[in-house]
Amino acid sequence: MYLTFNYSHIGYSHIEKGMHCQDYSARYIDSERIIITACDGHGGKPHFRSEYGSKFASEAVISVFKSIDKKYLRGKKVEDIYEKIKISILCEYNRLVERHIAHHPFKDKELALLNEDELLTVTANKMKAYGTTLTGAMLFDNKIFVISIGDSETLGIKKGNIVRLFDTSSDPAGNLTYSMCQEDAYQYLRVVILNKKMLDGVLLCTDGLSGPYQSYANLNSSFIRPNMRRALTNKSTYFLYEQIEKIATSLGIGDDVSLALFINANAKIKNYRTE
């Protein structure tokens, strides 16, 4: 049995500005798999449709992960599987964005908010308007699949340790991040497939959650450890809705907040620490 959760909540700074929530998270569960996503639309100019971009990124992950079966993996090199997953998700994301633009062309009032450079950027690459990060994870058969681009977090949970699943040391700092809207997004998409015995679970979150804690150690000790302990003790994640709302509306930095996770309900809950 696995406990699962996903929720996105608008941050107070976006409420004050009259914006929509730019984050999007989702969960898909059937008899064979659990899929979770957490995607962070960039917001602001020139990413004026990033609330849709984050939704389409999430939908692309779920669509591609749902298509994976045992035949998909059989007899293939892991590098070839990684490439196929990246290309498939990127193509599906682009298809969803292009369909949306075809049905909803940019409006004059949207473009009027852009300066000359921003207008040129969006004209040259309409994907810019839909800019978003992407994280997704799937538990399927005896494996865990994880994909990521950008500064949203992908963390594994194992025997009390919080494990970073990708090396992000060379990623852009500050407000810069890799994005699905880049023409070279394929280059920055990361994929890993792990044996499910290696992890008790996976936790995905946008920087509206991780940012206020400033370090992995603080995120672990102040949020992940106590909340995972409570979830595993009570066999429930329902209380996390209130936790996310508090961070988004009062305790955080004002950014939108998303959290998605799955964790083995029988995982150990002692001695959580950051690895």
C-alpha positions as CSV (number, residue, x, y, z in Angstrom):
1,M,0.0,0.0,0.0
2,Y,1.2,3.5,-0.9
3,L,0.1,6.8,0.5
4,T,-0.4,9.5,-2.2
5,F,-1.0,13.2,-2.3
6,N,-1.0,16.2,-4.7
7,Y,-2.2,19.7,-4.2
8,S,-1.5,23.2,-5.7
9,H,-2.4,26.5,-4.0
10,I,-2.0,30.0,-5.2
11,G,0.5,32.2,-3.3
12,Y,-0.5,35.4,-1.6
13,S,1.6,37.6,-3.9
14,H,-0.3,36.3,-6.9
15,I,-3.6,36.9,-5.1
16,E,-2.6,40.5,-4.5
17,K,-1.7,40.9,-8.1
18,G,-4.9,39.4,-9.4
19,M,-3.1,36.5,-11.0
20,H,-4.2,32.9,-11.4
21,C,-2.3,30.1,-9.9
22,Q,0.7,29.3,-12.2
23,D,1.4,25.9,-10.5
24,Y,-0.3,22.7,-11.5
25,S,0.0,19.2,-9.9
26,A,-1.8,16.0,-10.6
27,R,-2.1,12.4,-9.6
28,Y,-3.1,9.3,-11.6
29,I,-3.7,5.9,-10.1
30,D,-4.8,2.6,-11.6
31,S,-4.3,-1.1,-10.9
32,E,-0.8,-1.0,-12.3
33,R,0.7,2.4,-11.5
34,I,0.9,5.6,-9.5
35,I,1.8,8.8,-11.4
36,I,2.4,12.2,-9.7
37,T,3.3,15.6,-11.2
38,A,4.2,19.1,-9.9
39,C,4.9,21.8,-12.5
40,D,5.6,25.5,-12.0
41,G,4.5,28.0,-14.6
42,H,6.9,30.9,-14.7
43,G,4.3,33.7,-14.6
44,G,4.9,37.3,-15.6
45,K,6.1,38.6,-18.9
46,P,6.7,37.1,-21.5
47,H,5.2,33.9,-20.0
48,F,1.7,35.2,-19.9
49,R,0.1,31.8,-20.5
50,S,2.2,29.7,-18.1
51,E,-0.8,28.7,-16.0
52,Y,-1.7,26.6,-19.1
53,G,1.9,25.6,-19.7
54,S,2.1,23.9,-16.3
55,K,-1.2,22.1,-16.9
56,F,0.0,20.9,-20.3
57,A,3.3,19.7,-18.8
58,S,1.5,17.7,-16.2
59,E,-0.8,16.2,-18.8
60,A,2.1,15.3,-21.0
61,V,3.8,13.4,-18.2
62,I,0.7,11.5,-17.4
63,S,-0.1,10.7,-21.0
64,V,3.4,9.3,-21.7
65,F,3.8,7.5,-18.4
66,K,0.4,5.8,-18.9
67,S,1.6,4.4,-22.2
68,I,4.5,2.6,-20.7
69,D,4.1,-1.1,-20.3
70,K,6.5,-4.0,-19.7
71,K,7.1,-4.4,-23.5
72,Y,8.2,-0.7,-23.5
73,L,11.2,-1.7,-21.4
74,R,12.0,-5.1,-22.7
75,G,15.3,-5.6,-24.5
76,K,16.2,-1.9,-24.7
77,K,19.3,0.0,-23.4
78,V,18.4,2.3,-20.6
79,E,19.9,5.2,-22.5
80,D,17.4,4.5,-25.3
81,I,14.5,4.4,-22.9
82,Y,15.5,7.7,-21.4
83,E,15.7,9.3,-24.8
84,K,12.3,7.9,-25.9
85,I,10.7,9.2,-22.7
86,K,12.2,12.7,-23.1
87,I,11.2,13.0,-26.7
88,S,7.7,11.6,-26.1
89,I,7.0,14.0,-23.2
90,L,8.4,17.0,-25.1
91,C,6.4,16.2,-28.2
92,E,3.2,15.7,-26.3
93,Y,3.8,19.0,-24.4
94,N,4.4,20.8,-27.7
95,R,1.3,19.3,-29.3
96,L,-0.9,20.5,-26.4
97,V,0.5,24.0,-26.5
98,E,0.2,24.2,-30.3
99,R,-3.4,23.0,-30.1
100,H,-4.2,25.6,-27.5
101,I,-2.6,28.4,-29.6
102,A,-4.6,27.2,-32.7
103,H,-7.8,27.4,-30.8
104,H,-6.9,30.5,-28.8
105,P,-4.6,32.8,-30.7
106,F,-2.8,35.4,-28.8
107,K,-5.0,38.4,-28.1
108,D,-4.0,42.0,-28.7
109,K,-4.5,42.8,-25.0
110,E,-2.1,40.0,-24.0
111,L,0.6,41.2,-26.4
112,A,0.0,44.9,-25.5
113,L,1.5,44.2,-22.1
114,L,4.9,43.2,-23.6
115,N,7.8,45.5,-24.4
116,E,9.5,45.4,-27.7
117,D,12.0,42.8,-26.8
118,E,9.5,40.5,-25.1
119,L,7.2,40.8,-28.1
120,L,10.0,39.8,-30.4
121,T,10.8,36.8,-28.1
122,V,7.2,35.5,-28.1
123,T,6.8,36.1,-31.9
124,A,9.9,34.1,-32.5
125,N,9.0,31.3,-30.1
126,K,5.3,31.1,-29.1
127,M,6.2,28.4,-26.6
128,K,7.7,31.2,-24.4
129,A,4.2,32.3,-23.4
130,Y,3.6,28.9,-21.8
131,G,7.0,28.6,-20.0
132,T,7.0,26.1,-17.1
133,T,9.1,23.7,-15.1
134,L,8.2,20.0,-15.1
135,T,8.5,17.2,-12.6
136,G,6.9,13.8,-12.7
137,A,7.3,10.4,-11.1
138,M,5.7,7.0,-11.7
139,L,5.7,3.8,-9.7
140,F,5.2,0.9,-12.2
141,D,5.9,-2.8,-11.8
142,N,9.2,-2.9,-9.9
143,K,10.5,0.4,-11.0
144,I,10.3,4.1,-10.3
145,F,10.5,6.6,-13.2
146,V,11.3,10.2,-12.6
147,I,11.6,13.1,-15.0
148,S,12.5,16.8,-14.4
149,I,13.4,20.1,-16.0
150,G,13.9,23.3,-14.1
151,D,14.1,24.3,-10.4
152,S,11.2,22.2,-9.0
153,E,12.4,19.5,-6.6
154,T,12.5,15.8,-7.2
155,L,13.4,14.0,-3.9
156,G,13.5,10.4,-3.0
157,I,12.7,9.1,0.5
158,K,14.6,6.0,1.8
159,K,15.1,4.7,5.3
160,G,14.9,8.1,6.8
161,N,17.1,9.8,4.2
162,I,16.0,12.5,1.8
163,V,17.8,11.8,-1.5
164,R,18.3,14.3,-4.3
165,L,17.5,12.3,-7.5
166,F,19.3,14.7,-9.9
167,D,22.5,16.7,-9.6
168,T,21.4,20.3,-10.0
169,S,24.7,22.0,-9.1
170,S,25.2,23.3,-12.6
171,D,21.7,24.7,-13.0
172,P,21.0,28.4,-13.3
173,A,20.8,30.3,-10.0
174,G,18.4,32.9,-8.7
175,N,15.3,33.5,-10.7
176,L,16.7,31.7,-13.8
177,T,15.7,28.2,-14.6
178,Y,15.6,25.7,-17.4
179,S,12.1,25.5,-19.0
180,M,9.9,23.4,-21.3
181,C,9.6,26.5,-23.5
182,Q,13.2,26.5,-24.5
183,E,14.0,25.4,-28.0
184,D,16.7,23.2,-26.6
185,A,14.6,21.9,-23.7
186,Y,15.4,18.3,-24.6
187,Q,19.0,19.0,-23.6
188,Y,18.0,19.8,-20.0
189,L,15.3,17.2,-19.4
190,R,16.5,14.6,-16.9
191,V,15.2,11.1,-16.6
192,V,16.1,8.3,-14.2
193,I,14.6,4.8,-13.7
194,L,15.3,3.1,-10.4
195,N,14.4,-0.2,-8.8
196,K,11.5,0.5,-6.4
197,K,13.4,-1.2,-3.6
198,M,15.9,1.7,-3.7
199,L,13.3,4.2,-2.4
200,D,10.3,4.2,-0.1
201,G,8.8,7.0,-2.1
202,V,9.2,10.1,-4.1
203,L,8.3,13.7,-3.3
204,L,7.9,16.5,-5.9
205,C,7.5,20.1,-5.0
206,T,7.7,23.5,-6.7
207,D,10.0,26.2,-5.4
208,G,7.1,27.9,-3.6
209,L,7.5,25.1,-1.1
210,S,11.2,24.5,-1.1
211,G,12.3,28.2,-1.4
212,P,11.2,29.4,2.0
213,Y,13.4,26.7,3.7
214,Q,16.6,27.9,1.9
215,S,18.3,24.5,2.2
216,Y,17.6,20.8,1.8
217,A,18.5,20.3,5.5
218,N,16.0,22.8,6.7
219,L,13.3,21.6,4.2
220,N,13.8,18.2,5.6
221,S,13.8,18.9,9.3
222,S,11.1,21.6,9.2
223,F,8.7,20.2,6.7
224,I,9.4,16.7,5.2
225,R,10.4,14.8,8.4
226,P,7.5,15.9,10.6
227,N,4.9,15.6,7.9
228,M,6.1,12.2,6.6
229,R,6.2,11.0,10.2
230,R,2.6,12.1,10.7
231,A,1.4,10.7,7.4
232,L,3.0,7.3,8.0
233,T,1.8,7.2,11.6
234,N,-1.8,8.0,10.7
235,K,-1.7,6.3,7.3
236,S,-3.2,9.5,5.8
237,T,-2.0,12.5,3.9
238,Y,-5.2,14.5,4.2
239,F,-3.7,17.0,6.7
240,L,-1.2,18.1,4.0
241,Y,-3.9,20.2,2.3
242,E,-3.9,22.6,5.2
243,Q,-0.1,22.6,5.4
244,I,0.2,23.7,1.7
245,E,-2.5,26.4,2.1
246,K,-0.7,27.9,5.1
247,I,2.6,28.1,3.2
248,A,1.0,29.6,0.2
249,T,-1.1,32.1,1.9
250,S,0.9,33.2,4.9
251,L,4.0,31.3,5.9
252,G,5.9,31.2,2.6
253,I,7.4,33.8,0.2
254,G,4.1,34.5,-1.6
255,D,4.7,32.1,-4.5
256,D,2.3,29.4,-5.6
257,V,2.9,26.1,-3.8
258,S,2.6,22.5,-5.1
259,L,3.4,19.2,-3.5
260,A,3.0,15.7,-4.9
261,L,4.2,12.4,-3.4
262,F,3.8,8.7,-3.0
263,I,5.3,6.7,-0.2
264,N,5.2,3.1,1.0
265,A,2.8,3.1,4.0
266,N,5.1,0.7,5.8
267,A,8.2,2.9,5.4
268,K,10.4,3.5,8.4
269,I,9.8,6.8,10.1
270,K,12.7,7.2,12.5
271,N,15.9,9.2,12.0
272,Y,14.9,11.2,8.9
273,R,17.9,13.2,7.7
274,T,19.2,14.8,4.5
275,E,21.6,12.8,2.4
